[in-house]
């Protein structure tokens, strides 16, 4: 994947949050009313799994990832944890690929060390934007009727 770092990261990061929200709304038409897990399929592609982790009045926390059935273990790749701000119409990648978006060689900072750096947030959200574009280009959509009880069975 190409590496792109803009000069004014805080401005462009806000643009990415808005873009990610728009792409999630296209991918998940019922996003504001989401109340459970769902599966999206695309012909000849692995299933795209959505898990609602947390819901409050103005925010959602989602896990979004591919589900691969590989024997003997089931594997999930390209996993994102996403915070959706419904009132602000923004979506932020909190984690990517099952790891916090920091360099894996770094020790995880304690809460007292403050938020992640702007570079880390930019990298995770740029990757999310590109991945959501890929999913939309490959015709993944969570239809209103795609909610299912057995979404967890694919993970």
C-alpha positions in Angstrom: 0.0 0.0 0.0 1.3 3.5 -0.8 2.4 5.7 2.0 0.9 9.2 2.0 1.5 11.8 4.7 -0.1 15.3 4.1 1.4 18.5 5.6 -1.6 19.6 7.6 -2.5 16.2 9.1 -5.1 17.5 11.6 -7.2 19.1 8.8 -6.9 16.0 6.5 -7.5 13.6 9.4 -10.9 15.4 9.9 -11.6 14.9 6.2 -10.7 11.2 6.5 -13.1 10.8 9.4 -15.9 12.3 7.3 -15.0 10.3 4.3 -14.9 7.1 6.3 -18.3 7.8 7.7 -19.7 8.3 4.2 -18.2 5.1 3.0 -19.5 3.2 6.1 -23.0 4.6 5.4 -22.8 3.3 1.8 -21.6 0.0 3.0 -24.1 -0.2 6.0 -27.2 1.7 4.9 -28.8 1.2 8.4 -25.8 2.4 10.3 -27.6 4.9 12.6 -30.1 2.2 13.5 -27.7 -0.7 13.7 -28.6 -3.0 16.6 -26.7 -6.3 15.9 -24.2 -8.2 14.0 -24.3 -8.6 10.2 -22.7 -10.3 7.2 -22.0 -8.9 3.7 -21.1 -11.1 0.8 -19.6 -10.5 -2.6 -19.5 -13.1 -5.3 -16.3 -15.1 -5.1 -15.0 -13.0 -2.1 -14.7 -13.8 1.6 -17.5 -12.7 3.8 -17.3 -9.3 5.5 -18.4 -9.5 9.1 -19.7 -6.7 11.2 -19.9 -6.9 15.0 -21.6 -4.2 17.1 -19.3 -3.9 20.1 -20.9 -0.9 21.9 -23.8 1.4 21.3 -24.7 4.7 23.0 -27.0 7.5 22.0 -24.4 9.3 19.8 -21.7 6.7 19.1 -21.2 3.2 17.9 -18.1 1.0 18.2 -17.8 -1.6 15.5 -15.5 -4.5 14.5 -15.4 -4.9 10.8 -13.3 -7.7 9.2 -13.2 -10.4 6.6 -14.1 -13.9 7.7 -12.0 -16.7 6.2 -12.9 -20.3 6.8 -9.6 -22.2 6.8 -9.2 -25.6 8.3 -8.6 -26.4 11.0 -8.8 -22.8 12.4 -11.0 -20.0 11.4 -9.0 -16.8 10.6 -10.0 -13.1 10.5 -7.8 -10.7 8.5 -8.0 -6.9 7.9 -9.8 -6.3 11.2 -10.7 -2.8 12.2 -12.3 -1.5 15.4 -14.1 1.7 14.4 -15.7 4.4 16.5 -18.7 6.0 14.7 -19.8 9.5 15.9 -23.4 9.6 14.7 -24.0 13.2 15.6 -20.7 14.4 14.0 -21.0 12.1 11.0 -17.4 10.9 11.5 -15.8 7.5 11.8 -12.4 6.9 13.3 -10.3 3.7 13.1 -9.2 2.8 16.7 -7.3 -0.3 15.8 -6.3 -2.0 12.5 -5.4 -5.7 11.8 -6.0 -7.0 15.3 -3.3 -4.7 16.7 -3.4 -1.3 18.0 -2.1 0.9 15.2 1.2 1.7 16.9 4.4 0.1 15.6 4.3 -3.4 17.1 8.0 -3.0 18.3 6.8 -0.1 20.6 5.5 -1.0 24.0 1.8 0.0 24.4 1.5 3.4 26.1 -0.3 3.7 29.4 -3.4 5.7 29.5 -1.5 8.4 31.4 0.8 8.8 28.4 -2.0 10.4 26.5 -3.5 9.7 23.0 -1.7 8.2 20.1 0.3 10.4 17.8 -1.2 12.2 14.9 0.9 10.0 12.5 -0.5 6.8 14.0 -4.1 8.1 13.7 -3.4 9.3 10.1 -2.0 5.9 9.1 -4.8 3.8 10.6 -7.6 6.0 9.1 -6.0 6.3 5.7 -5.7 2.5 5.6 -9.4 2.3 6.7 -10.4 4.7 3.9 -8.6 2.7 1.3 -10.0 -0.6 2.6 -13.6 0.7 2.7 -13.1 1.9 -0.9 -11.9 -1.6 -1.8 -15.0 -3.2 -0.1 -17.3 -0.8 -2.0 -15.6 -1.4 -5.3 -16.0 -5.2 -4.8 -19.8 -4.7 -4.2 -19.9 -5.5 -0.5 -23.1 -4.1 1.1 -24.8 -4.9 4.4 -28.4 -5.0 3.2 -31.2 -4.3 5.6 -32.0 -8.0 5.8 -28.4 -9.2 6.2 -28.5 -9.2 10.0 -28.0 -12.7 11.2 -27.6 -14.7 14.4 -24.8 -16.9 13.0 -22.4 -14.1 12.0 -20.1 -15.3 14.8 -20.0 -18.8 13.3 -17.8 -17.5 10.5 -15.2 -16.1 12.9 
